[in-house]
């Protein structure tokens, strides 16, 4: 995890894209007098010697700053980036190349604050030494110390960023540039952005990433497009056709959340020039993509009023909530003490009670609000007495029992009366 050393890659085409865009972002932030905080989650060593063993072993600077060094017909925005590098090489010889912390130190103003994090112990020590030498050089030139303007910490930049957002000035530029040596880096970048945008949604967040053949790299930009920021700008620079075995970094990208409106026109001016100068074959190209996040939050904003509120908009049930709502009249949810109607029944408030001839309301089983009729079993005498009393009106929905014809003195058998097994004959009661 801590094996990555950026000295092997300093000044390559990916650094040109990253630091050129960083210069433009600082320039935009400097347009306002209010101070801002610059946060670098993976700072590296800060300054790199291009004649060191690490740099000369790979010579990746020949794919980036090398071809640009002696050119004079560069676009004006790119010249600002080249002037910064040449300023740290006063002899005119290309010897030193800046990392993102040095770019920030040169571009930021006295009132701005730099918060630099680096987890690699060797690079963190070199970073601190480089800034001490820089302060000493400025002191020799008569510049006073700027106090705690620059703070360097050895630690995990993903976790350390949380404590700094939102900044006191409510303005921030954050650069996230992990080595992506392990697959987990891609996941941690997105998680860090999700958290950072909750804490400080108006900050500018710039993410550098390699464009490789591995699945995590190919899907990375699409996943960042779902981060809930207001706008995003995705830029890639490719210098050659990928090799058949997929090794080597031929392309890289910068994904900017909440980008300044001035950045896209500058990129469209400079990137064709970089493709022409740095391109190795017909596969050299650039892409610029922009848009807004397509998330639940974004959909809510698009459906809300122009002032961003949701006032006046009815709440809609989600998923099965509409089908299971107690207010829908059907479903599995019910309030305490509420009796739910059966399929095809009327709601309880609209059901009319049925009446018998005596004027007393009855309750039918299955009716809303009703309960099944339960009665104690009647005795034989009660059954005989009730059967002797003719009904004035049949129960609702029930057919009257047919009367048995009288034959002689026989008494008709009453349905429901207990059977005794004897039949009376002769003159019974009339």
RAKA-V969920 format. One record per residue. N is the residue number from 1. RES is the residue in one letter. SS is DSSP state (alpha for helix, beta for strand, coil for the rest). PSI is psi in whole degrees, 0 to 359 (* if undefined). D_CENTER is the distance of its C-alpha to the mean C-alpha in Angstrom with 1 decimal. Layout:
# RAKA-V969920
n = (N;N)
res = (RES;RES)
ss = (SS;SS)
psi = (PSI;PSI)
d_center = (D_CENTER;D_CENTER)
This chain:
# RAKA-V969920
n = (1;2;3;4;5;6;7;8;9;10;11;12;13;14;15;16;17;18;19;20;21;22;23;24;25;26;27;28;29;30;31;32;33;34;35;36;37;38;39;40;41;42;43;44;45;46;47;48;49;50;51;52;53;54;55;56;57;58;59;60;61;62;63;64;65;66;67;68;69;70;71;72;73;74;75;76;77;78;79;80;81;82;83;84;85;86;87;88;89;90;91;92;93;94;95;96;97;98;99;100;101;102;103;104;105;106;107;108;109;110;111;112;113;114;115;116;117;118;119;120;121;122;123;124;125;126;127;128;129;130;131;132;133;134;135;136;137;138;139;140;141;142;143;144;145;146;147;148;149;150;151;152;153;154;155;156;157;158;159;160;161;162;163;164;165;166;167;168;169;170;171;172;173;174;175;176;177;178;179;180;181;182;183;184;185;186;187;188;189;190;191;192;193;194;195;196;197;198;199;200;201;202;203;204;205;206;207;208;209;210;211;212;213;214;215;216;217;218;219;220;221;222;223;224;225;226;227;228;229;230;231;232;233;234;235;236;237;238;239;240;241;242;243;244;245;246;247;248;249;250;251;252;253;254;255;256;257;258;259;260;261;262;263;264;265;266;267;268;269;270;271;272;273;274;275;276;277;278;279;280;281;282;283;284;285;286;287;288;289;290;291;292;293;294;295;296;297;298;299;300;301;302;303;304;305;306;307;308;309;310;311;312;313;314;315;316;317;318;319;320;321;322;323;324;325;326;327;328;329;330;331;332;333;334;335;336;337;338;339;340;341;342;343;344;345;346;347;348;349;350;351;352;353;354;355;356;357;358;359;360;361;362;363;364;365;366;367;368;369;370;371;372;373;374;375;376;377;378;379;380;381;382;383;384;385;386;387;388;389;390;391;392;393;394;395;396;397;398;399;400;401;402;403;404;405;406;407;408;409;410;411;412;413;414;415;416;417;418;419;420;421;422;423;424;425;426;427;428;429;430)
res = (X;X;X;X;X;X;X;X;X;X;X;X;X;X;X;X;X;X;X;X;X;X;X;X;X;X;X;X;X;X;X;X;X;X;X;X;X;X;X;X;X;X;X;X;X;X;X;X;X;X;X;X;X;X;X;X;X;X;X;X;X;X;X;X;X;X;X;X;X;X;X;X;X;X;X;X;X;X;X;X;X;X;X;X;X;X;X;X;X;X;X;X;X;X;X;X;X;X;X;X;X;X;X;X;X;X;X;X;X;X;X;X;X;X;X;X;X;X;X;X;X;X;X;X;X;X;X;X;X;X;X;X;X;X;X;X;X;X;X;X;X;X;X;X;X;X;X;X;X;X;X;X;X;X;X;X;X;X;X;X;X;X;X;X;X;X;X;X;X;X;X;X;X;X;X;X;X;X;X;X;X;X;X;X;X;X;X;X;X;X;X;X;X;X;X;X;X;X;X;X;X;X;X;X;X;X;X;X;X;X;X;X;X;X;X;X;X;X;X;X;X;X;X;X;X;X;X;X;X;X;X;X;X;X;X;X;X;X;X;X;X;X;X;X;X;X;X;X;X;X;X;X;X;X;X;X;X;X;X;X;X;X;X;X;X;X;X;X;X;X;X;X;X;X;X;X;X;X;X;X;X;X;X;X;X;X;X;X;X;X;X;X;X;X;X;X;X;X;X;X;X;X;X;X;X;X;X;X;X;X;X;X;X;X;X;X;X;X;X;X;X;X;X;X;X;X;X;X;X;X;X;X;X;X;X;X;X;X;X;X;X;X;X;X;X;X;X;X;X;X;X;X;X;X;X;X;X;X;X;X;X;X;X;X;X;X;X;X;X;X;X;X;X;X;X;X;X;X;X;X;X;X;X;X;X;X;X;X;X;X;X;X;X;X;X;X;X;X;X;X;X;X;X;X;X;X;X;X;X;X;X;X;X;X;X;X;X;X;X;X;X;X;X;X;X;X;X;X;X;X)
ss = (coil;coil;coil;coil;coil;alpha;alpha;alpha;coil;coil;coil;coil;alpha;alpha;alpha;alpha;alpha;alpha;alpha;alpha;alpha;alpha;alpha;alpha;alpha;alpha;alpha;alpha;alpha;coil;coil;coil;coil;coil;coil;coil;beta;beta;beta;beta;coil;coil;coil;coil;coil;coil;beta;beta;beta;coil;coil;coil;alpha;alpha;alpha;alpha;alpha;alpha;coil;alpha;alpha;alpha;alpha;coil;alpha;alpha;alpha;alpha;coil;coil;coil;coil;coil;coil;coil;alpha;alpha;alpha;alpha;alpha;alpha;alpha;alpha;alpha;alpha;alpha;alpha;coil;coil;coil;coil;coil;coil;coil;coil;beta;beta;beta;coil;alpha;alpha;alpha;alpha;alpha;alpha;alpha;alpha;coil;coil;coil;coil;coil;beta;beta;beta;beta;beta;beta;coil;coil;alpha;alpha;alpha;alpha;alpha;alpha;alpha;alpha;alpha;alpha;alpha;alpha;alpha;alpha;alpha;alpha;alpha;alpha;alpha;alpha;coil;coil;coil;coil;coil;coil;alpha;alpha;alpha;beta;beta;beta;beta;beta;coil;coil;alpha;alpha;alpha;alpha;alpha;alpha;alpha;alpha;coil;coil;coil;coil;coil;coil;coil;beta;beta;beta;beta;beta;coil;coil;coil;coil;coil;coil;coil;alpha;alpha;alpha;alpha;alpha;alpha;alpha;alpha;alpha;alpha;alpha;alpha;alpha;alpha;alpha;alpha;coil;coil;coil;coil;beta;beta;beta;beta;beta;beta;beta;beta;coil;coil;coil;alpha;alpha;alpha;alpha;alpha;alpha;alpha;alpha;alpha;alpha;coil;coil;coil;coil;coil;coil;coil;beta;beta;beta;beta;beta;beta;beta;coil;coil;coil;coil;coil;coil;coil;coil;coil;coil;coil;coil;beta;beta;beta;beta;beta;beta;beta;coil;coil;coil;coil;coil;alpha;alpha;alpha;alpha;alpha;alpha;alpha;alpha;alpha;alpha;alpha;alpha;alpha;alpha;alpha;alpha;coil;coil;coil;coil;coil;coil;beta;beta;beta;beta;beta;beta;beta;coil;coil;coil;coil;alpha;alpha;alpha;alpha;alpha;alpha;alpha;alpha;coil;coil;coil;coil;coil;coil;coil;coil;coil;coil;coil;coil;coil;coil;coil;coil;coil;alpha;alpha;alpha;alpha;coil;alpha;alpha;alpha;coil;coil;coil;coil;coil;coil;coil;coil;coil;coil;coil;coil;coil;coil;coil;coil;coil;coil;coil;alpha;alpha;alpha;coil;coil;coil;beta;beta;coil;coil;coil;coil;coil;beta;beta;coil;coil;coil;coil;coil;coil;coil;coil;coil;coil;coil;coil;coil;coil;coil;coil;coil;alpha;alpha;alpha;alpha;alpha;alpha;alpha;alpha;alpha;coil;coil;coil;coil;coil;coil;coil;coil;coil;coil;coil;coil;coil;coil;coil;coil;coil;coil;coil;coil;coil;coil;coil;coil;coil;coil;coil;coil;coil;coil;coil;coil;coil;coil;coil;coil;coil;coil;coil;coil;coil;coil)
psi = (325;25;345;131;118;346;332;342;6;134;7;183;328;322;322;312;313;310;330;315;323;319;318;322;318;319;323;316;330;352;337;145;334;141;159;164;130;127;125;109;335;82;327;206;346;314;143;138;119;349;13;169;317;316;319;337;319;331;39;343;342;346;357;267;333;303;338;344;314;6;147;345;34;151;152;316;324;329;325;320;317;324;324;318;319;335;333;5;68;340;346;353;136;99;321;144;137;147;178;327;320;321;316;320;323;328;328;159;177;326;349;159;140;128;109;133;138;129;331;124;319;314;325;321;316;320;312;319;319;321;330;318;322;317;320;320;319;324;323;332;2;7;135;157;144;20;230;35;322;125;129;129;139;113;177;115;329;313;323;332;330;321;348;355;133;151;160;326;352;30;133;146;121;127;124;115;66;165;341;34;328;153;333;337;321;317;319;328;311;318;320;321;320;315;318;323;336;319;322;81;344;1;160;123;121;126;122;145;149;147;102;178;343;150;319;322;320;329;356;310;319;325;324;335;345;358;135;64;168;312;162;156;124;126;135;149;122;131;346;166;137;145;155;326;357;9;158;152;108;347;153;167;161;125;116;125;135;54;151;148;341;346;316;313;324;318;321;339;322;322;320;325;317;323;319;323;320;346;140;332;192;347;354;134;177;160;146;122;139;162;194;159;140;87;176;322;317;320;323;322;320;332;352;179;174;334;4;355;168;18;141;358;125;143;131;133;150;139;234;2;323;319;331;5;139;335;347;348;350;159;185;348;142;157;160;129;357;133;120;139;155;166;127;351;159;156;156;323;339;353;136;132;141;154;153;178;335;355;3;131;148;161;130;143;131;351;146;132;352;171;152;140;126;135;151;149;139;154;171;321;318;322;322;320;317;328;338;341;114;146;137;335;141;155;149;130;359;146;140;145;137;144;138;140;144;133;110;224;9;141;133;148;126;126;135;342;148;141;132;346;359;150;120;139;164;205;90;180;136;*)
d_center = (27.0;29.1;31.3;29.6;31.8;30.8;34.5;35.0;32.6;33.3;33.9;32.7;31.1;27.6;28.7;30.2;27.0;25.0;27.7;28.7;25.3;25.2;28.6;27.3;24.4;26.9;29.3;26.9;26.2;30.0;30.7;30.2;32.5;30.0;29.1;25.8;24.5;23.9;21.9;22.5;20.8;23.2;26.3;28.9;32.6;32.4;35.4;36.7;40.3;40.5;44.0;42.8;43.2;39.4;39.1;42.3;41.7;38.8;39.7;36.2;36.9;39.2;36.1;34.8;36.7;40.0;40.5;39.3;41.6;44.8;43.5;44.5;43.2;39.5;37.4;37.3;33.7;34.2;37.5;35.7;33.9;37.2;39.1;37.0;37.7;41.4;41.6;41.1;43.8;46.7;49.2;47.7;47.1;43.5;43.3;40.1;36.6;33.9;30.6;27.7;29.1;32.4;30.9;29.1;32.4;34.4;32.0;31.1;33.6;35.6;33.4;30.1;28.9;27.9;26.0;26.4;25.3;26.8;27.0;29.9;33.1;35.3;33.0;32.2;36.0;36.6;34.0;35.7;39.1;38.2;37.2;40.3;42.4;40.7;41.5;45.0;45.5;44.4;46.8;49.6;48.8;49.2;45.5;44.8;42.1;38.8;38.3;34.8;33.2;32.0;30.8;30.4;29.0;29.1;25.8;22.4;20.5;17.0;18.3;20.7;18.3;16.9;20.4;20.8;18.0;18.8;22.1;25.3;25.7;22.2;22.2;20.7;20.4;18.6;19.5;17.8;20.4;20.6;23.4;21.3;24.3;22.5;19.7;17.8;17.3;14.8;12.6;13.3;12.5;8.8;8.9;11.0;9.0;6.1;9.3;11.3;9.5;9.9;13.4;14.3;12.3;15.5;16.2;16.8;15.1;17.1;16.4;19.3;19.3;22.2;22.5;24.2;25.2;23.2;20.4;17.8;18.8;19.0;15.5;13.9;13.7;12.2;9.2;8.9;9.2;5.8;4.6;5.1;8.8;11.9;13.3;13.6;16.8;17.4;21.0;23.0;26.6;28.7;32.3;33.7;33.4;31.8;34.5;35.2;34.4;31.0;32.0;31.6;28.9;29.8;26.6;23.8;20.9;19.3;15.8;15.8;13.1;15.0;18.1;21.6;23.2;26.2;24.5;24.4;28.1;29.1;27.3;29.0;32.3;32.0;30.3;33.1;35.5;33.6;33.7;37.4;38.2;36.1;36.0;38.0;38.3;37.4;33.9;33.0;30.5;27.4;24.4;22.5;19.4;17.5;15.2;12.3;8.7;9.1;6.5;8.1;8.2;9.7;12.0;13.0;14.0;15.9;17.8;18.6;21.7;22.3;22.1;18.5;19.7;19.8;23.5;25.8;23.3;24.2;21.8;21.5;21.6;18.9;20.1;23.5;23.5;25.7;28.1;28.4;28.6;32.0;32.3;32.4;35.7;34.6;32.3;32.2;31.1;33.9;34.9;37.4;40.9;39.7;41.5;39.5;41.6;42.4;41.6;44.0;45.0;45.0;42.9;44.8;45.4;47.1;49.3;53.1;55.2;58.1;61.6;64.8;68.3;68.7;65.9;63.6;59.9;58.7;55.2;54.3;52.2;48.7;48.8;45.9;47.0;50.0;51.2;53.4;57.1;58.7;62.5;65.0;67.5;70.7;74.1;76.9;78.6;75.5;74.9;78.4;78.4;75.2;76.4;79.6;77.8;76.9;73.4;73.6;70.4;68.2;64.8;62.1;61.4;64.2;67.4;70.7;72.6;75.8;79.1;81.6;85.1;87.9;90.8;93.8;93.2;90.0;87.0;83.8;81.2;78.2;74.8;73.1;76.5;77.4;79.8;83.0;84.7;87.8;88.8;91.0;93.9;96.5;96.1;92.8;91.4;91.0)
